[in-house]
Amino acid sequence: MAASLKLLLYISLLAAVFAPFGMAAAGSALSAYGLGLGFYLMKLVAGAMLLALFEISIAKMRVFRVPEFLGAALMLGLLATILQLVSRSL
């Protein structure tokens, strides 16, 4: 729940700073507040979609780096095996 609230706060702040349109002025009619709420919800949905796209692209980058990590693990395992064989023979 805390993580969801944090994401809501961050998306709201980014929307207010980078997309300040749709805000109702103080003392406006009730319809202006409803329109402002609609714009706010649209900004939240757009922010959530951008966040999801970012998270998916980061996950794909991690998957593409798996062979590099496996290669490094294999080399370290071979080095450990060689070092163990050499230390036993001494």
HELIX and SHEET records of a PDB file:
HELIX    1   1 ALA A    2  PHE A   18  1                                  17    
HELIX    2   2 LEU A   30  PHE A   64  1                                  35    
HELIX    3   3 VAL A   66  SER A   89  1                                  24    
END                                                                             
